[in-house]
Each structure stands twice: as C-alpha cells, then as structure tokens.
Amino acid sequence: MAALIAENFRFLSLFFKSKDVMIFNGLVALGTVGSEELFSVFAFNCPCSPAHNYIYGLAAIGVPALALFLIGVMWNNHTWNLVAECHKRGIKNFSAAATFLLFGSIMGRAAVAPVTWSVISLLRGEAYICALSEFVRPSSLDKFPAEYGTEVLAKFPCKDLPANLTKFRDEVTRRLRYESQLFGWLLIGIVAVLVFLTKCLKHCCSPLSYRQGAFWAPKLFRRTAEVHSRILAAKNVKQFFGFVALDKEEKELVQEFPVEDVQPSPQWNAITGVYIYRENKGFPLYSRLHKWAKGVEGNGPSPEGHEMLFLAS
C-alpha cells in the first residue's frame, strides 16, 4: 500500500513538473475555482453594515487574488533565475525589450490563478452585491419607502429585513448580480484577447521555428542533476556511517553512475541565471549550459549574432 501511494505521488510530481503550460494552467484554474467555491460556502459572510460592506466585499475578491498572484510569482522558475542573475551579474546585459519580456513571462503565468479567482467571484456575484448594495440610490427603486436609507440598503445581502422590503432586495440583488456577471464576462474576453495577441506576437517575433523552439527546453539536465545529487548524497552518507541504506533503484544508480565529486561553484554560476537566446557566428546557443559547453565567453551577443527576445520555459 505504501509503495502504491509513493508511486502515485511520484506520478503527480512528474505530471506537475511537465512543461505543458496549458495543462498546468488549466489545473491551476480548476484548483482556484474549487477554492473559491469552498470560500463562498464556508467563509464568506457579508457584515451587512454601512462602510463595512464595501471593504469586506473588495477584500474578498482582492486579497485572495493578491495572495495567489504572489504564490504564482514565487512558484515560477524565472523569478529565481532573475534573482540569481541580479546577484551574480546584474541585468546590464538585458535590453529593455528583453527585460519587459522576462517580467511579462513571470507576471503572465502568475496571473492565471488570481484572474480565475476574480472571474469566479464576479460571476457568482456575492462579494460584488455585498460591496455595492449600500451605494444603490433609493430614488432608482420604484416606490421605495422614504423612511429607509443607506443603513437598510446595506442589509440587503442579508435576510433579516422587513417584509415590505423583500421585493426591493430582490430587485437590487438582481441588478447588482447582472453588473457583477457582466464585468466577469468582460474580464474573460479581455484576458482571452490578450493571451491570443501575446502568443501571436511571441511566435511572430521569434527567429526560431516552432520545432526548434520545442527542441530548446530539454528535461535531461534536471533529471541528471537529481540523480547526481542522490548518488553524491549516498557517497557522503556511506563515508559518515560506514554504510548506506539504499532501495533497489538507488543501488542501480550508484553502480551505474560513479560520481567522484561535485562541480565547483564557478561552473554553477556560469550556467545559472536568466538566459536570452543568442546566436554566435550563425550557430544557436540555447542555454547557459550550452554556451558553457561550447566555451563561448562573455554575456553579450556577438557582432555576428543577435539576441532573441524569447525565454526558455
């Protein structure tokens, strides 16, 4: 049973590390939808009080979206590549367009979950109704009792109202839900158009063919680095304890790939950081690792080559 659970977790781990951005973004969106549904059912509770509804309603939409956005930024490998780049080399070698592309890539992927949260919140309408019910003008409601004011309108999202105001509450709720859903559909349309235009611009400006772009991002380095670290860890543990407890797969790895030592820091620094595709004398340099392996010096593009504003995944 434990082995089956471990295999399932391993499968999920490999699946989530997939470079298929569309599938990954779809899973993030679905998870966000589920989280928003749970929040609406179990956590959302409009205060139904003047001056508090507006703050609470906006916070219910904006604060989770902000948190999801920051999580998305932290989850993106480009973020930490940029941090490493600034620490080791600075960003003086980036053009303005390359810098814009880098931040656009980070922000675009991080925006999937918060945009989904905002859209679902607007389509449901509860937070929007809570936030704006007190701002509905009584004069816009036909035959609204003159003795009631903002205090009563703020209580419309709740059920403890006088019986003679029930029909007005239904009208206000219907009106605000219409506005909320309209904004939600508009947001979906705007995001869809922006994504389409961005993808078109990306492929139009790329000197790489579609197949060449797919060739760019292999998974081999990540897998090899993981195996290398496990073998080196086994060697260190054995030296400390005199033996090492390995499973069958790890024993096969240790026997098949003898590891003598770890790579020095200068080599890691040379292949670490953000990389913008370059060509040197007509030959492509797909990554810092490729550049290091070819022995090409310097960070800027050569006179014979050019910089391509397109980031690897």
Contacts in CASP RR format, 6 or more apart in sequence:
PFRMAT RR
TARGET T0000
AUTHOR 0000-0000-0000
METHOD contacts of the structure
MODEL  1
MAALIAENFRFLSLFFKSKDVMIFNGLVALGTVGSEELFSVFAFNCPCSP
AHNYIYGLAAIGVPALALFLIGVMWNNHTWNLVAECHKRGIKNFSAAATF
LLFGSIMGRAAVAPVTWSVISLLRGEAYICALSEFVRPSSLDKFPAEYGT
EVLAKFPCKDLPANLTKFRDEVTRRLRYESQLFGWLLIGIVAVLVFLTKC
LKHCCSPLSYRQGAFWAPKLFRRTAEVHSRILAAKNVKQFFGFVALDKEE
KELVQEFPVEDVQPSPQWNAITGVYIYRENKGFPLYSRLHKWAKGVEGNG
PSPEGHEMLFLAS
16 24 0 8 1.000
16 27 0 8 1.000
17 222 0 8 1.000
18 24 0 8 1.000
19 217 0 8 1.000
19 219 0 8 1.000
19 313 0 8 1.000
21 109 0 8 1.000
21 313 0 8 1.000
25 109 0 8 1.000
25 112 0 8 1.000
26 112 0 8 1.000
28 112 0 8 1.000
28 113 0 8 1.000
28 116 0 8 1.000
29 112 0 8 1.000
29 113 0 8 1.000
29 116 0 8 1.000
32 68 0 8 1.000
32 112 0 8 1.000
32 113 0 8 1.000
32 116 0 8 1.000
32 117 0 8 1.000
32 120 0 8 1.000
33 116 0 8 1.000
33 120 0 8 1.000
35 64 0 8 1.000
35 117 0 8 1.000
36 64 0 8 1.000
36 116 0 8 1.000
36 117 0 8 1.000
36 120 0 8 1.000
36 121 0 8 1.000
36 124 0 8 1.000
37 120 0 8 1.000
39 60 0 8 1.000
39 64 0 8 1.000
40 124 0 8 1.000
40 126 0 8 1.000
44 60 0 8 1.000
44 126 0 8 1.000
44 127 0 8 1.000
46 53 0 8 1.000
46 56 0 8 1.000
46 57 0 8 1.000
46 126 0 8 1.000
46 129 0 8 1.000
46 130 0 8 1.000
46 157 0 8 1.000
46 158 0 8 1.000
47 53 0 8 1.000
47 56 0 8 1.000
47 130 0 8 1.000
48 130 0 8 1.000
48 154 0 8 1.000
48 155 0 8 1.000
48 156 0 8 1.000
48 157 0 8 1.000
48 158 0 8 1.000
49 154 0 8 1.000
49 155 0 8 1.000
50 134 0 8 1.000
50 150 0 8 1.000
50 151 0 8 1.000
50 154 0 8 1.000
51 134 0 8 1.000
52 154 0 8 1.000
53 130 0 8 1.000
53 131 0 8 1.000
53 132 0 8 1.000
53 133 0 8 1.000
53 134 0 8 1.000
53 154 0 8 1.000
53 157 0 8 1.000
54 131 0 8 1.000
54 132 0 8 1.000
54 134 0 8 1.000
54 135 0 8 1.000
56 130 0 8 1.000
56 131 0 8 1.000
57 127 0 8 1.000
57 128 0 8 1.000
57 130 0 8 1.000
57 131 0 8 1.000
58 127 0 8 1.000
58 131 0 8 1.000
60 121 0 8 1.000
60 127 0 8 1.000
60 130 0 8 1.000
61 117 0 8 1.000
61 118 0 8 1.000
61 121 0 8 1.000
61 122 0 8 1.000
61 127 0 8 1.000
61 128 0 8 1.000
62 114 0 8 1.000
62 118 0 8 1.000
64 114 0 8 1.000
64 117 0 8 1.000
65 113 0 8 1.000
65 114 0 8 1.000
65 115 0 8 1.000
65 117 0 8 1.000
65 118 0 8 1.000
66 114 0 8 1.000
68 113 0 8 1.000
68 114 0 8 1.000
68 117 0 8 1.000
69 110 0 8 1.000
69 111 0 8 1.000
69 113 0 8 1.000
69 114 0 8 1.000
70 110 0 8 1.000
71 110 0 8 1.000
71 113 0 8 1.000
72 109 0 8 1.000
72 110 0 8 1.000
72 113 0 8 1.000
73 79 0 8 1.000
73 106 0 8 1.000
73 107 0 8 1.000
73 110 0 8 1.000
75 110 0 8 1.000
76 105 0 8 1.000
76 106 0 8 1.000
76 109 0 8 1.000
76 110 0 8 1.000
78 102 0 8 1.000
78 105 0 8 1.000
78 106 0 8 1.000
78 274 0 8 1.000
78 311 0 8 1.000
79 106 0 8 1.000
81 272 0 8 1.000
81 273 0 8 1.000
81 274 0 8 1.000
81 275 0 8 1.000
82 91 0 8 1.000
82 102 0 8 1.000
82 106 0 8 1.000
82 273 0 8 1.000
82 274 0 8 1.000
84 272 0 8 1.000
84 273 0 8 1.000
84 274 0 8 1.000
85 91 0 8 1.000
85 273 0 8 1.000
85 274 0 8 1.000
88 269 0 8 1.000
88 272 0 8 1.000
88 273 0 8 1.000
89 273 0 8 1.000
89 299 0 8 1.000
91 99 0 8 1.000
93 299 0 8 1.000
93 300 0 8 1.000
94 102 0 8 1.000
94 274 0 8 1.000
94 276 0 8 1.000
95 307 0 8 1.000
95 309 0 8 1.000
97 309 0 8 1.000
98 276 0 8 1.000
98 307 0 8 1.000
98 309 0 8 1.000
101 309 0 8 1.000
101 310 0 8 1.000
101 311 0 8 1.000
102 274 0 8 1.000
102 311 0 8 1.000
105 311 0 8 1.000
115 187 0 8 1.000
115 191 0 8 1.000
118 184 0 8 1.000
118 187 0 8 1.000
119 184 0 8 1.000
119 187 0 8 1.000
119 188 0 8 1.000
121 127 0 8 1.000
121 128 0 8 1.000
122 128 0 8 1.000
122 180 0 8 1.000
122 181 0 8 1.000
122 183 0 8 1.000
122 184 0 8 1.000
122 187 0 8 1.000
123 180 0 8 1.000
123 181 0 8 1.000
123 184 0 8 1.000
123 185 0 8 1.000
124 180 0 8 1.000
125 176 0 8 1.000
125 177 0 8 1.000
125 180 0 8 1.000
125 181 0 8 1.000
126 157 0 8 1.000
128 176 0 8 1.000
128 177 0 8 1.000
128 179 0 8 1.000
128 180 0 8 1.000
128 183 0 8 1.000
129 156 0 8 1.000
129 157 0 8 1.000
129 172 0 8 1.000
129 173 0 8 1.000
129 176 0 8 1.000
129 177 0 8 1.000
129 180 0 8 1.000
130 157 0 8 1.000
132 176 0 8 1.000
132 179 0 8 1.000
133 153 0 8 1.000
133 154 0 8 1.000
133 156 0 8 1.000
133 157 0 8 1.000
133 172 0 8 1.000
133 173 0 8 1.000
133 176 0 8 1.000
134 150 0 8 1.000
134 153 0 8 1.000
134 154 0 8 1.000
135 153 0 8 1.000
136 153 0 8 1.000
136 156 0 8 1.000
136 172 0 8 1.000
136 175 0 8 1.000
136 176 0 8 1.000
138 144 0 8 1.000
138 146 0 8 1.000
138 148 0 8 1.000
138 149 0 8 1.000
138 153 0 8 1.000
141 168 0 8 1.000
141 171 0 8 1.000
141 172 0 8 1.000
144 168 0 8 1.000
145 164 0 8 1.000
145 165 0 8 1.000
148 165 0 8 1.000
152 161 0 8 1.000
152 165 0 8 1.000
153 172 0 8 1.000
155 161 0 8 1.000
156 165 0 8 1.000
156 168 0 8 1.000
156 169 0 8 1.000
156 172 0 8 1.000
156 173 0 8 1.000
157 173 0 8 1.000
161 169 0 8 1.000
202 310 0 8 1.000
203 210 0 8 1.000
205 309 0 8 1.000
205 310 0 8 1.000
206 213 0 8 1.000
206 308 0 8 1.000
206 310 0 8 1.000
207 306 0 8 1.000
207 308 0 8 1.000
208 216 0 8 1.000
208 277 0 8 1.000
208 284 0 8 1.000
208 308 0 8 1.000
208 310 0 8 1.000
212 284 0 8 1.000
215 286 0 8 1.000
216 277 0 8 1.000
216 286 0 8 1.000
216 287 0 8 1.000
216 312 0 8 1.000
217 312 0 8 1.000
217 313 0 8 1.000
221 289 0 8 1.000
227 253 0 8 1.000
227 257 0 8 1.000
228 257 0 8 1.000
228 259 0 8 1.000
230 250 0 8 1.000
230 253 0 8 1.000
231 253 0 8 1.000
231 254 0 8 1.000
231 257 0 8 1.000
231 258 0 8 1.000
231 259 0 8 1.000
232 259 0 8 1.000
232 262 0 8 1.000
234 244 0 8 1.000
234 246 0 8 1.000
234 250 0 8 1.000
234 254 0 8 1.000
235 254 0 8 1.000
235 259 0 8 1.000
237 244 0 8 1.000
238 244 0 8 1.000
246 254 0 8 1.000
267 292 0 8 1.000
270 288 0 8 1.000
270 292 0 8 1.000
271 287 0 8 1.000
271 288 0 8 1.000
271 289 0 8 1.000
271 292 0 8 1.000
272 288 0 8 1.000
273 288 0 8 1.000
274 311 0 8 1.000
275 287 0 8 1.000
275 288 0 8 1.000
275 291 0 8 1.000
275 311 0 8 1.000
275 312 0 8 1.000
276 307 0 8 1.000
276 308 0 8 1.000
276 309 0 8 1.000
276 310 0 8 1.000
276 311 0 8 1.000
277 284 0 8 1.000
277 285 0 8 1.000
277 286 0 8 1.000
277 307 0 8 1.000
277 308 0 8 1.000
277 310 0 8 1.000
277 312 0 8 1.000
278 284 0 8 1.000
278 285 0 8 1.000
278 291 0 8 1.000
278 300 0 8 1.000
278 301 0 8 1.000
278 302 0 8 1.000
278 305 0 8 1.000
278 306 0 8 1.000
278 307 0 8 1.000
278 308 0 8 1.000
279 285 0 8 1.000
279 301 0 8 1.000
279 302 0 8 1.000
279 304 0 8 1.000
279 305 0 8 1.000
279 306 0 8 1.000
279 308 0 8 1.000
280 294 0 8 1.000
280 296 0 8 1.000
280 302 0 8 1.000
280 304 0 8 1.000
280 305 0 8 1.000
281 302 0 8 1.000
281 304 0 8 1.000
281 305 0 8 1.000
282 304 0 8 1.000
282 305 0 8 1.000
283 294 0 8 1.000
285 291 0 8 1.000
285 294 0 8 1.000
285 296 0 8 1.000
286 312 0 8 1.000
287 312 0 8 1.000
300 307 0 8 1.000
301 307 0 8 1.000
END
